[in-house]
């Protein structure tokens, strides 16, 4: 498509007819429309280019948008809207996308206000899946916003707007209130910028307003995103930590995708029936030309229950999510491992046959925890004689046990030929700040080992209602690079547990590894049933 003068009252580029406005955002308007040549419905979007930046870069924008969006649509069929055509006319970028049978998320929020936690979590999981696919192929969306997310009748989402980021020299073309701080500073962006925006969208869904308001001028809005503190969410409930963790100004301190997925899956699992909702049908449909052209078409509301897609999202994501929420050790691991005496690994007892806690063990003086959740497929519950239980892969067993006087211990699980391990450490000398335990007690010992490098910040969190902290790091293990996620949580009275999940660094993002970590975190209990 070449350069051409267009008007909303004419055919765009002499070919595309506009009907009704579907969604408005700052610097962006989207219409339902049709291709006058073929009669096929489409989405037509107008984006005003900054006057001082709409020259050479603006003229190259159509090719970039068509190319990037096309590649992503092929990568995620049915989840990303392909761009069929694009043109720059009089400082305006017009894009023509395939028709999406759904309602913009921004429109749903405008009509109904805040979402429930489960419904917001489901939309968040869908968005996260799309972003993961994009990031795995080196693509950052960079323009994500509620107006770029269409929600179908059954609850799944379709994402538009790929290819806009970098199409001009502007830091953010549309919806500046959803820009990341690094975009607001006009810095180079990467996947972390999309995670910030995911956090902003989650915030908007549960709070009913964006975390940073639009101030009328893009420059003023971007300054607010960069400089103003986050308004503390008050309605986010189980999503609070995920939202706040994604909306950290420093991109290196934002939550990772696995941790976010875990938190969202947990919120969805707590109320799976709350993931549905009314999603109105709007816009042109095949065989509905008269209603489209006259504007007399009426929206029809359809009740959406939890569909098979929601069940799949819960099944696959809940395990990943529950296990990935904030991983930081809270126990005095370094001292225990160094001074411990090793005992032979006992045979793994059958599920449910573990003895009660021995005197001086973590269960002493406390009531045992509630029965742990059933083990997922491919796992079985292991009841440790020390008084904890966890679901392990079916072929795993205890590989090593270290103990020190006073009842502290570490148990390492794994399997022959499997480079992955899970270490469970119990301490009776932990401080009252799980972050400080990782930082002051554990990390100095790790730094003395070869190739240690922490990934991101040590993150305070909660784990089943207890104070906890997560830490991730890289190190050398048997000559190979390994990556570890650690979560430590306090039991009170100086007692604590930490879980350490270690895999080869190159295999960290494998779905089987994410599922295993999710199972460990989701099924660990500090007392026997």
N, C-alpha and C positions, 0 to 999 in steps of 0.2 A: 504494500500500500504506500503510495507516495504522499507528498505534502498536498493538502487541499484545504480550502476554506470550508468550514462546517458550522452548523448551527443546530441547537437542539430541536428546531422546528423543521429541519431538512433531513435528508438522508445523510448520515455520516459517511464521508468518503464516497458519496453517490450510491451507497449500497445498503447501509444499515439503518433501519427505521427504529426510532425510539418510541416507547410506550409510557410506562409508569416508572417513577423513581422508586427504586428498591431500597436504597440505603444512602444516607448522607453522612460523611465524616469531614473533618477539617481538610480542605483542599482536595476532596474526592466526592464525586457523585456517581452512583451506579443506577442504570436503567434496565428494565426488561425491554427486549427488542427482538427484531427478527432480521434475517438476511433477506432483503427484498428480492434477491435473485433466486434463492432456493426455497424461501418460505420457512427456513429452519429457525427456531427460537434461539436467542443468544442473550448474553449479558454485555452491555456496553458501558464502559466506565470512562469518565473524564477526570483527568488529573492536571491541575494547573502547574506548569513548570515555573520555577523562580525566574523572574525576568532577567536577572543578571547572569543566570546559569543555563539558559535555555538555548544556547547556541549550538556549538559542535557536539557537545555531550548530549544535549537534548535530541539532536537529530539521529544520534546513534541508539537512542533508547528503544525504539520499536524493535530493532533486530535483537537486542539483548533480551527484552521481555519475552518475545516469541520463542527465542532459542532456549532460555532457561526454563520457562514455564512448560514448554513442550517436553524437555528432557525429564523434568520432575513428574509430569503427568504420566509419562511412559513408565517411570520408576514406581509410581504409586497409583495405578489405575483406579479410578473411582473415588480417590481421596483428594486429588488435586485437579483443579479446573484447567484444561488446556487453553492457551491463548491462540485463537485462530487468526487474528489480524491485529495490527497496531499502526498508528499514524500519529505524527506530530503536526499540528495545525495551529498557527498563530499563538505559539507559546503554550499550547495545550497538548497533552498526551492522551490519545484515545486508545483504549484497548477493547478488543472484542473477544470474549471468552465463550466457550460452550455453555449452554444453558445448564444451570444447577437447580434441580428440583428441591429447593430448601429455602429456609428463611435466614437472613443474616442474623448472627448472634446479637449484634447491636440492636437490631429491631426487636428481637425477643425481649431483651433487657429493657428497652424503652417501654414496651407494652406491659410487662409483668413485673418489673422490678427485680429484686435479688432472687437468685436461685437457692435451692436447698443445697446442703453440703454434698450429698450423693450425686445430684445432677451436675453440679459444678465439677465434681471429681471425674465424672464420666467424660464430659467434654474435654477436661484437661488431659485425660489419658489418651483420647483420640488425637488431640493436638500434639501431644508429646510423641506419639508414634510417627506422625508425619514429619515432625522436626528431626527425629532420630534418623529417619531414612534420608532426609536432605543432608544432615550434617555428616552422615557416613560417606556421602559422595561429594563432600567439600562445598556444599551450597548453604549459605545463610539466607534466610528469608528477608530479614531486616525491615519489613514493612507490616509485620503482623499486627492485627488489631481486631476488635469485635466485628468490624465491617468486612473483614477479609475472611471471616469464618461463616460458612453456611451450614445450618443444622437441618438435616433431612427429617422426614416424618417419623422414621423409626429411631432417630436419635443420633445416627452417625453424622460425621461432619465432612465437608469439602472445603479445602483451603484455596483461596485465590491470592493474587498479588505477588507470586514468585517472579523474580527478575527485575523488580522495581529498584531494589537496593543497588546502588552503584550505577544506575542508568543515567544519572546526572551527577553533578558535583555537590548537590544538596545533601546534608546529613540525613534528612528524613523527608520524604516527599509528602506523606499523608499521615494523619492522626499523630501529631507530635506528642500528645499526652502519653502515648504508649512507646515512645522512643526510650532506648536505654541511656543511662548516663554517658556512656562512651560515645554514643551517637550524638547526644546533646553537646558534647565537647568536640564534635567533628573529628573523632579519632577513628582509626581503623577498627572494624568490628569483626566479630566471629560468632560462633554458635552461642556463646554466653549472652550475646545481645538478644537472641531469640528466647533464651530461658528467662531473661528479665521480663520480656513482653508477655511470656506465658504467665509469669507471676502477676503482672499487671492485669491480665485478663481474668485470672482466677480471683484476684482481689475485687474486680468490678462485678463478677458474677455473684459473689457472696455478700459484698458490702452494698451493692446497688449504686456505686459511684466509682470512678477511676481513682487510683491512688494519688494522682496529680492532675489537677483540673486544667482544662484548656483556658488559656489566658487571652485568647483573641488573636494574638500575633504569634506565629511559630517561634520567633526568637525568644519571646517572653516565656512561652510554654516550656521550651527546651531549657532555659535557665532555671526554671522551677524544678524540673526533673533532676537536673544536675545538682542543685544547691540546697533545695528544701528537704527537711527530714520527712520520712515516710509517716503518713498519718496512721497511727496504730489501728489495725483492724479490730472491730468489736463484734463482728458476726461470723467470723471465719471458723470458729469452733475447731474441729479436728484438722482443718486445713491451715490453721494459723502459722504453724512453724514452717510449712512448705512455702506459704505466701511470703513470709518475712525472709526466709532463706533465699528465695529467688530474687527478692527485691533488695539485695545488698548492693550498695553503690560500687564497691570494688568487685569487678567481674571475676577476679580469681577466688573470691570468697563465696560465690553463689553455690547453691546446692547442685550436685551432679544429677544427671538424668536418672540413674538408678534410684537414688535417694528420693527424688521427687515422685517417680513412679510408685515407689513403695508407699509413700504417704497418701497418694491419691487412691491407690488400690485399697488401702486400709479404710479410708473414708467411705469408699463405695461399698466395701464388704460389710460395713456396719449397718448400712441401710440400702441394700440392693434395690428394693422396691421404690426407693425415692429417686432413682436415676431416671425414671420416665417423666413425662410431662406433656402438656399440650403443645403441639407444634403446628401452627396453621399452615395450610397450603396457600401459597401466593404466587402471582406471576403467571406468565403464559404457559399453556400446556398444548401439546399436539391436538389438533381438532378444536381448538378454542379461539379461533382467529377473531371472531366477531367481538367476543368479550375483551380480547386484547386491544383491538383497534378502537373500540368505543370507550374503553375504560370502565365498562359496566360489570366486569368480572368481580365476584365476591370471594373473599377468603373463606375457606372452610376449615374448621378446627377439627383435629383428629387426636383422640387420646392415644398416647404412646405408652405402652407398658414396657417392662424390661424385656428386650428381645434377645434372640440367640446371640446377637453380636455383643450385647451387654454381658451375657453370661460368659462368653469367651473372654471378654476383657477382664471380668472379675477373676476367672479361673487362672488365666495366664499372668495377670498383673498383680493379683493379690499376693501370691507367693513371692513374686519379685519385690513387691513393695514392702510387705511386712518385714522382709529380711533385710531390706536395704536402708531402712530409715536410719539415719545418722549412725555411723560406725566408729565409735571411739572407745578405747579401753579405759576402764576406770580403776583397774587393779594394779597393785604394786608388782607387776610382772617381772621387771628386771631383777629385783632382789630375790624373788622366789625361784626364778629359773637358775640363778647363779649359785644359790646355796642349797638347792634341793638335792635329795637323794632319789635315785631312780628305782622304781619298782617294775616288775614285769607287768605287761599289759594283761589284765584279766580277760577271760573270754567274755564276749558280749552276751549278756543275759537276754532271754527272750523278752519281747515287748510285754511290759506290764509286770515283769517279775523282779524288778529291782528292789533291793532291801530299803528299809527306811534309813533316814540320816543317822550316821554314827554320832556318838557323843563328841561335841566339839566341832562338828561339821556345820555347814551353813544353815541346816535346818534346825539346829539347836536353839530352843527358846523362841521359836517362831512357828506359826502354823504352816503346814505345807501348802504350797500353791495349789490352785485348782487344777483338776486334770488337764493336761495339755491337749491341744487340738489334735485331731487325727492326722497321721502322717500322709503327705501327698503321694500320688502314684510314683513308684520307684524308690520310695523312702520307707523306713520303719522307725518306730519310736524306740529309743535306747534309754533305759532307766539306769543311771549311774549309781554305784554303791555310795558315792559321796553325797548323794541327795539332790542331784539335778537330773533333768531329762531333756532330750532333744531328738528331733527326727534326723536320721542319717541316711545317706544313700545305702541301698540294700547290701552292697559288698564292702562297706566300710566297717572298721573296727578300731579299738584303741591301739594306737601305735606306741605311746610312751606316757608315763606318768612321773611327775616330779613333785616331791613334797618337802616342806620345811617344818621345823618344830612350831607348834602353835596352831596347826590345822590348815595352813595355806597349802595350795597345791595347783598344779597345772596338768591337764589331760589333753593329749593331742590325738586327733582322729584322722584317719585316712585309709588308703587302700594300696596294696602292692602295685607298683607301676603307675600310680596316679600321682602327679606332682602337686596336687592340691591338698591342703590341710585345713582343719578347723582346730583351734586351740581354745580351751575353756580354762580360765584362771579364776581361782577364788582367793581373796585376800582378807585378812582381818586387821590390816593396818592402813587402809586407804584414808585419805583426807576427806574433807567435806565439800570439795570442789572437784568434780570429775574432769573438768578441763585442766585444772592445775595438776592433777595426777598424771595425765598424759604428758603435759608440758614439762613438769619438774621431776617426775619420778621415772617415767618410761622413756621419753625422748632422749635424754642424755646418754642412756645406754645404747639406744639405737644409733645415735650419731657416731659412736665409736666403732660400729660395724661397717663393713665395706659397702660403699655405694648408696648409703642412705640419703633419701630426699623425701621430705614431706610433700604431699599433694594438697594444696589449699590450706585453709585455716583449721584449727581444732574447733569443732562446732558443738556448742551446748545444745542438748535436746532432752526429751523425756522418753522413757522406754517403759511401757505398761505402768505409767503413773509414777515412775521413779526418776530422780535426777540422773542424767546420763550425758555422755559426750562421745563424739565420733572423731576418729582420725584415720587418714589414709596415707600410705607412704610406699615408696619404692626402695628396694634393697637388693643385695646379692644373696642368692641361696643356691648352694652347690654349683657355683660358677654361672648360674643363669639369673637373669633379671626377674624379680618377683614383685608382685604388688599385694599389699595387705590392707584390708579394711578392718578397723578395730572399733568395737563399741564397748564402753565401760559404763556400769550403772551401780549406784549406791544402794545398799540394803539398810543402812543405818548402823550405828555403833561401830564404825570403822570397817564394816564388812562390805565387800563389793565383789562383783563378777565382771569379767571382761571376755568378750568373744573376739577372736582374731581369725579372719578368713583370708587365706593366702593362695594365690594362683600365679602361674607364669604371667608376666606382665602383658605379653602379646595376646593372651587368651582372656583377658579381663572381661571384655564385653560379650563373650559368648553367651548365648541364651541359656545354655545348661548351667553355666556358672552363676548367672543372675538368679536362676531358679533355685539353685542350691543355697545361695546366701539368703534368699527370701525364706526358704524353708527353715534354715537355722534360726533366723531372727524371729520368724513367726511362731515357731514351736518350742523354743527354749523356755524351760521353767526351772526356777531355782530350788524347787522342792519336789519330792516324789508324790505321786497321787495316792 
